[in-house]
């Protein structure tokens, strides 16, 4: 796509979670509610990314478009596409290429799952276990695909273009659990 037309924006995200479909943390919470033991990989690192934050990021590049229910397409006049991106020389119309976006920070799957369970515990969500044990990538011999041990994405280009830094992954996970688990 990028080779054919340079005005396409490809956004790379990692470890996506949100209310639209089950994710890793949803699986970990479910396991902790049903089992007395939960384990996760402790030596694989990346950055969780909340779908709500992805939608907000896309609004910066595509003002006037409805993205995942955020925004009013009638608010921005047709043809205007310079709002949102603040870097000199860039607009949403002429920006193309690859953009990494993830919530700030990094963690292992174990740390990610543990934080989710900590948020559940603090929110009064019932769990059978509140501790996530450690596994290693080497323990996962049944996985067909090899996975890199370190796949943290840098959102520096996004911050440069927008003047905004994504919020921390811990804050995003806590927000998700408060919004969608506390109401169950």
Secondary structure, DSSP 4 states (H G I P E B T S, - for coil): -TTT-TT-EEEE--SEE-TTS--HHHHHHHHHHH-S-EEEESS-EE--EEHHHHHHHHHHHSTTS-BTTBS-TTSS-TT---SS--STT--TTT--EEEE---BS-EEHHHHHHHHHHHHHHTT---S---EEEE-GGG-TT-SS---SB-PPP-HHHHHHHS--PPBHHHHHHHHHHHHTTT-
